[in-house]
Structure formats: C-alpha cells, structure tokens
Amino acid sequence: MENVEFIIHKFNNRPKPEERKNILVIACFSEFGCEIIGSMYCIPRLLQKRPGDYTIAVGWHGREYLYRHLVDEFWEIKEEYQYLRDNCAAFGYIGKSLYKIEKKLQQVGKLSPTKYLGNIAVANFCPKCQWYGASWTWLPCCPKCKEENGFVHSLFSQPDVGKRTAVRIPHPCKEKMKWAKEMVDERPVAIFARGRKMYGRNLEPEFYVEVIKRLEDKGYTPIWLGEKQSVQPCPVDHIIDFSRMEESRDLEKTLALICQCEFTVQFWTASTRLAGIMGVPWLLFETPDQIYGVGQEGVRQKLTNFGDKKIVLCDFQKVKDNPQDAIELFDKGVSELEEGNFKDIVGMVDNKLTADLLRDLDRFNLIEEKECGTSEN
C-alpha cells in the first residue's frame, strides 16, 4: 500500500511549492454518498481555513470531475486498487490499507485525512471560548460559554441552512451532453442496482429483470448505470450496461447521461446524489429510520438534492422476502412520480403508523422552513 500509484491531474499552471507546509493534501476515501458532501461542503470550508495553500485532493478512480473546480491537483488512485472501496463506511474506512496510503501522503504535504471531512460535517465550534464538539443535533448556543453570536453550527444539524453554502458540482460541458444525447433512445430512465459488500442490502437480479420490464411496459428506455465495483451486472442483454463500459470511468459523462433521463431508480443506495446534484428527479426505496429525523440518508439528501424526488419507505428484508409486493409498490411510485405527486409512500414497514407520523412531521418541518427561511425559526 505504501507504493500505491496514482494518475495525477493538474488543473492549472500554478507552481507547486517546495516546502511541505504550503501544500495541503486532502484524502477523499469516503463512500460515494459522503464524498459528494465532502466536495460540495467540507472541502470548500477546509480551503477557507487555509487560503493560499497549494491543494491536492487524493481519491478514487474516475472521480477527478468532483474536484476539478476546487483544487490544484487530483491524484486518482489506479483502477487496480478500486477493490479498497469495499472498506469504506461513510467518511471513513475499516482496515489498515487506506490508512497506510494516507500515512504515506504525509510526505507530500500537510495531510487532511478522510475522517477530518466527516468532522467538518458534524462540527460545532465556538470562536469565543474555542469549544469544539461533534453533533447532529442543533445547539442554540455554545454549551460551555453560552455564546450565540458567531457560534458555528454543525452542517448536519441544519441541512436546509447549510445548503445555502453549497459549492455546486459543475454541469457537464456541451460536448459531453451532445455525446450523451446520441447515446440514449427516447424516454431514458437510469437504474442503479446496488451490489456492495459493505452493509449488503443487495436485491436479486430477477427483481431488476422485472423492474426493467415494468419500465419498458410504460414506454421508457432503461439504461444501467453505476460503477462496476459497487453495482450488479445488468441481468438482461437488450439494454445498455454503461457500468461495464470504459466511458463509465468518466464521471462527467455519467452525469451527462443522467441529465438526459426522465428520472433515475435506485434501491438502498446513495446514487440518488448523481441525479440530485443535476436536478433530475429520482425514485428511491429506503428504510424510514434512514430518511426521517436525524437519519443519515435523509440529512445527506437534503444537502445534495436540487430537484424533485420520490421515496418509497420499505424495510429491506420485507422487500427481499416479498419481491412481487415490492414491484407493485415500484409501479405505484413511478405512476405518482409521473403525476407530479412527490409525497413519500409508506410501504412495507414494520410500524406503518409511526412511519406515517414521521413522514408527515418531516413534511411539516420542510414547509415551515421554507416559510420562515431558516430552520432556526
């Protein structure tokens, strides 16, 4: 791991300083759902703290597009090491392999490790007394000195307020949008089929065969998207499996394809980020605890979604045990999305009453925030 190789992307003519203290190396070995948060919020905040530093982001193969507008260089890990993505968990990882890579990067400059981007996301800080604490819960003031003015709130504790500070991922260029338009047929819909080792929650290929059939019956042209390390192979031969094509390593091309789609479909996966940052509608199956309150996925979605969305709330095991019932819910979700009904569907869950209450409370809070202009109100 100490000898791992990178492909280096240089984005400008700025000379690299000779002294390490003037070089900031930002490790970005997060899982994809958090990596988007990192590029839109955490890295910009980190750069504000170290103005003038020569900055190098280091991360996964095929991701340079996320950092092109932020840093001086991006060091892209070679594809042969992509198996290390299986070790990722949010803003961090398990095992020693990625730790060894980060430790080696300290020879290049001052290292900001992957976990520090997570610290920025959940950090509360008081400039007056220098108190620091990590929390997803909104604090009205510093718990130590009670100072309110200037108190820095955690990004995750106020996602609707924090969203105003987003540094958006650039829209794909005209050439790649033209390429994508020529690539797809009429009424394309993107499917992302989770195939991860971490956490599991992968549905059977037969389920996706039925999903494809239902979409085609409605007149759509499904297209299979994702990275081959984290999605299943396409279970049918007659649609485009972009996940196994060389072009799928180009994130800008992937985003250009999504921009052509009427919506995207996913089950228990953070690929909604791709559609969300481009303002393309998406349909997701997810569990209630991940969406409502301080559910991790719900908070991240609020920070990264800039379009319409439709969520079907289901427990994974119930869907796995009763796939036909889930397909009927999928049909319902697509139909309501077509009608412009973006209210969450409470489907196959253990406690439907609780999920209903949480859904309505979450919806009420969103309406209140829009009317008041800030979640503090």
C-alpha positions in Angstrom: 0.0 0.0 0.0 2.9 2.4 0.7 3.9 2.1 -3.0 0.4 2.5 -4.5 0.4 4.5 -7.7 -1.8 7.5 -8.8 -2.8 9.2 -12.0 -2.1 12.9 -11.4 -4.4 15.5 -12.9 -3.1 19.1 -12.9 -5.8 21.7 -13.3 -3.8 24.9 -13.6 -0.4 26.5 -14.2 0.2 27.3 -10.5 3.7 26.1 -9.5 3.8 23.5 -6.6 5.7 24.9 -3.6 8.9 23.2 -2.5 8.0 23.4 1.2 5.6 20.8 2.6 4.0 23.3 4.9 2.5 25.2 2.0 0.9 22.1 0.4 -2.4 20.7 1.7 -3.2 17.1 0.8 -6.9 16.2 1.2 -7.7 12.4 1.4 -11.1 11.7 0.0 -11.5 7.9 0.5 -15.2 8.2 1.5 -18.1 6.1 0.3 -19.8 7.9 -2.6 -22.8 9.3 -0.7 -20.5 11.2 1.6 -17.9 12.0 -1.0 -20.4 14.3 -2.7 -21.0 16.1 0.7 -17.2 16.4 1.0 -16.7 18.0 -2.4 -19.7 20.4 -2.0 -19.3 21.5 1.6 -16.4 20.1 3.6 -13.5 20.8 1.2 -14.7 24.4 0.5 -14.8 25.0 4.2 -11.4 23.5 4.7 -10.0 25.6 1.9 -11.4 28.8 3.6 -9.3 27.9 6.7 -6.1 27.6 4.7 -6.2 30.3 2.0 -3.2 30.3 -0.3 -2.2 26.7 0.2 -1.4 24.6 -2.9 -4.1 21.9 -2.6 -4.1 18.3 -3.7 -7.1 16.0 -3.4 -6.5 12.3 -3.4 -9.3 9.8 -4.1 -10.9 7.1 -6.2 -10.5 6.2 -9.8 -12.8 8.1 -12.1 -13.6 11.0 -9.7 -11.5 13.9 -10.9 -14.6 15.7 -12.1 -15.7 16.2 -8.5 -12.5 18.2 -7.7 -11.6 19.9 -10.9 -13.1 23.2 -9.8 -11.8 23.1 -6.2 -8.1 22.1 -6.1 -4.8 22.5 -7.9 -4.3 18.7 -8.5 -6.3 15.5 -8.1 -4.4 12.3 -7.5 -6.6 9.4 -8.8 -5.9 6.0 -7.4 -5.4 3.5 -10.2 -8.3 1.2 -11.0 -6.5 -1.9 -9.9 -6.9 -0.6 -6.3 -10.6 0.1 -6.6 -11.3 -3.0 -4.5 -10.4 -0.9 -1.5 -13.8 0.8 -1.9 -15.3 -2.2 -0.2 -13.6 -1.0 3.0 -15.4 2.4 3.0 -18.0 3.4 5.6 -19.3 7.0 5.3 -16.4 9.5 6.0 -14.0 6.7 6.8 -12.9 3.1 6.3 -12.1 -0.1 8.1 -8.8 -1.9 7.9 -5.2 -0.7 7.5 -4.8 -0.4 3.8 -6.2 3.1 3.2 -4.6 4.2 6.5 -1.2 3.2 5.1 -1.8 5.2 1.9 -2.8 8.3 3.9 0.3 8.0 6.1 2.5 7.9 3.0 0.8 11.0 1.7 2.2 12.9 4.7 5.5 13.0 2.9 3.9 15.2 0.2 2.3 17.9 2.4 0.2 18.6 5.4 -2.4 15.8 5.4 -6.1 16.2 6.0 -7.3 12.6 6.5 -10.6 11.3 5.2 -12.2 11.3 8.6 -11.5 15.0 9.0 -14.0 15.8 6.2 -16.6 14.0 8.4 -15.5 16.1 11.4 -16.2 19.2 9.4 -19.7 17.9 8.5 -20.7 17.4 12.2 -18.5 20.1 13.9 -19.9 22.7 16.3 -17.4 25.4 17.2 -17.3 28.5 19.4 -14.8 31.1 18.3 -15.1 32.9 21.7 -14.1 30.1 24.0 -12.7 27.7 21.4 -15.1 24.9 22.4 -15.5 22.2 19.8 -18.0 19.3 19.7 -19.4 17.0 17.1 -23.1 16.6 16.9 -26.0 16.1 14.5 -28.3 17.9 17.0 -28.9 21.6 16.6 -27.5 23.6 19.5 -28.9 27.1 20.1 -25.6 28.4 21.6 -22.2 27.3 22.9 -22.8 24.8 25.7 -19.7 26.0 27.5 -19.9 29.8 27.5 -23.5 30.2 26.2 -22.3 32.5 23.3 -24.8 32.7 20.5 -23.3 35.3 18.1 -20.7 33.7 15.8 -21.3 30.2 17.1 -20.6 27.8 14.2 -23.4 25.2 13.8 -22.9 21.7 12.6 -23.6 21.3 8.9 -25.7 18.2 9.5 -27.7 19.8 12.3 -29.1 22.5 9.9 -29.0 20.9 6.4 -31.5 23.4 5.0 -29.5 26.3 6.2 -26.2 24.7 5.3 -27.4 24.1 1.8 -27.2 27.8 1.1 -23.4 27.4 1.2 -23.2 24.6 -1.3 -20.4 24.8 -4.0 -22.3 23.0 -6.8 -20.7 20.4 -9.0 -20.4 22.0 -12.5 -22.9 21.0 -15.2 -21.4 18.7 -17.9 -19.9 20.5 -20.9 -21.7 20.8 -24.2 -19.6 18.2 -25.9 -20.4 15.5 -23.4 -24.1 16.5 -23.2 -24.1 16.0 -27.0 -22.4 12.7 -26.7 -24.9 11.5 -24.0 -27.9 12.6 -26.1 -26.7 10.5 -29.0 -26.0 7.6 -26.6 -29.6 7.1 -25.4 -33.0 6.3 -27.0 -36.3 8.1 -26.2 -37.5 8.4 -22.6 -34.4 7.1 -20.9 -34.5 6.0 -17.2 -31.4 5.2 -15.3 -31.3 2.1 -13.0 -28.7 1.7 -10.2 -28.6 -1.9 -8.8 -26.7 -1.9 -5.5 -24.1 -4.7 -5.4 -21.9 -3.8 -2.4 -20.1 -5.9 0.1 -20.3 -3.3 2.9 -23.7 -3.5 4.6 -25.2 -5.8 2.0 -28.8 -4.9 1.1 -28.5 -6.2 -2.5 -31.6 -7.4 -4.3 -31.7 -10.4 -6.6 -31.1 -10.0 -10.4 -34.6 -11.4 -11.0 -36.0 -8.4 -9.2 -34.3 -6.0 -11.6 -35.4 -8.0 -14.6 -39.0 -7.2 -13.5 -38.1 -3.6 -12.9 -36.8 -3.3 -16.4 -39.9 -5.0 -17.8 -42.3 -2.6 -15.9 -40.4 0.4 -17.2 -40.4 -0.8 -20.7 -44.2 -1.5 -20.5 -44.6 2.2 -19.6 -42.7 3.2 -22.7 -39.4 4.0 -21.1 -35.9 3.0 -22.2 -33.9 1.7 -19.2 -30.2 2.3 -19.0 -27.9 0.5 -16.5 -25.6 2.9 -14.7 -23.1 2.8 -11.8 -19.5 1.7 -11.1 -18.7 -2.0 -11.7 -17.2 -2.2 -8.2 -20.5 -1.3 -6.5 -23.3 -2.3 -8.8 -24.5 -5.6 -10.1 -24.0 -6.6 -13.8 -27.1 -5.9 -15.9 -29.3 -9.1 -15.9 -30.6 -8.6 -19.4 -28.8 -8.2 -22.8 -31.0 -5.8 -24.7 -30.4 -2.6 -22.7 -27.2 -0.5 -22.3 -25.0 -1.6 -19.4 -23.0 1.6 -19.1 -21.5 0.4 -15.8 -19.2 -2.1 -17.6 -18.2 0.4 -20.4 -14.9 2.2 -20.3 -16.7 5.6 -20.5 -18.3 4.9 -17.1 -15.0 5.8 -15.5 -15.7 9.4 -16.7 -18.0 10.9 -14.1 -18.8 13.9 -16.3 -20.1 11.5 -19.0 -22.2 9.7 -16.3 -23.7 13.0 -15.2 -24.4 14.0 -18.8 -26.3 10.7 -19.3 -28.3 11.3 -16.2 -29.2 14.8 -17.5 -30.9 13.0 -20.4 -33.0 10.8 -18.2 -36.6 11.5 -17.2 -35.7 10.1 -13.7 -33.4 7.6 -12.0 -34.3 4.5 -10.0 -32.4 3.0 -7.0 -32.9 0.7 -4.0 -30.9 1.4 -0.8 -28.1 3.2 -2.4 -26.7 6.8 -2.4 -26.6 7.0 -6.2 -29.5 9.5 -5.8 -26.7 12.0 -5.3 -25.9 11.9 -9.0 -29.5 12.8 -10.1 -29.9 15.2 -7.1 -26.9 17.4 -7.9 -28.1 17.7 -11.5 -31.7 18.5 -10.6 -33.0 15.3 -12.2 -36.0 13.5 -10.5 -35.3 10.2 -8.7 -37.2 7.3 -7.1 -35.7 5.6 -4.1 -36.6 2.6 -1.9 -35.2 3.2 1.6 -36.0 2.5 5.3 -37.8 5.1 7.4 -35.0 5.3 10.0 -32.5 6.4 7.3 -34.8 9.2 6.0 -36.5 10.9 8.9 -35.3 12.8 12.0 -31.5 12.6 12.0 -31.4 9.6 9.7 -28.1 9.8 7.8 -29.5 9.4 4.3 -32.3 11.9 4.8 -29.8 14.6 6.0 -27.4 13.9 3.2 -30.3 14.1 0.7 -31.4 17.5 1.9 -27.8 18.8 1.3 -27.4 17.3 -2.2 -30.8 17.3 -3.8 -31.7 20.2 -6.2 -34.8 18.7 -7.9 -37.8 16.5 -7.3 -37.7 13.2 -5.5 -40.0 10.3 -4.7 -39.3 7.9 -1.8 -40.9 4.5 -1.1 -40.3 3.6 2.5 -39.7 -0.2 2.9 -37.7 -2.4 5.2 -35.1 -4.2 3.1 -35.8 -7.7 4.4 -39.6 -7.4 3.7 -38.8 -6.4 0.1 -36.3 -9.3 -0.3 -38.9 -11.8 1.1 -41.8 -10.4 -0.9 -40.4 -9.1 -4.2 -43.7 -9.1 -6.0 -45.3 -6.8 -3.5 -42.3 -4.5 -3.8 -42.7 -4.5 -7.6 -46.3 -3.3 -7.2 -45.1 -0.5 -4.9 -42.5 0.3 -7.6 -45.3 0.7 -10.1 -47.2 3.0 -7.8 -44.1 5.1 -7.1 -43.5 5.6 -10.9 -47.1 6.4 -11.5 -47.2 9.0 -8.8 -43.9 10.5 -9.9 -45.4 10.8 -13.4 -48.4 12.6 -11.9 -46.2 15.1 -10.0 -47.0 13.6 -6.7 -43.7 13.6 -4.7 -45.1 12.7 -1.3 -43.3 9.7 0.3 -45.0 6.3 0.1 -45.1 4.3 3.4 -45.0 0.8 2.1 -43.6 -2.5 3.5 -42.6 -1.4 7.0 -43.0 -3.0 10.5 -44.7 0.0 12.1 -46.7 1.9 9.4 -48.3 4.2 11.9 -45.0 5.5 13.2 -43.6 5.9 9.7 -46.7 7.8 8.7 -46.3 10.2 11.6 -42.6 10.7 10.9 -43.3 11.4 7.3 -45.9 14.0 8.0 -43.8 15.6 10.7 -40.8 15.8 8.3 -43.0 17.3 5.6 -44.4 19.9 8.0 -40.9 20.9 9.1 -39.9 21.4 5.5 -42.9 23.6 4.8 -42.2 25.6 8.0 -38.5 26.1 7.0 -39.5 27.3 3.5 -41.9 29.8 5.0 -39.6 31.1 7.7 -36.4 31.0 5.6 -34.4 29.2 8.2 -34.7 26.0 10.3 -33.6 28.1 13.4 -37.1 29.6 13.3 
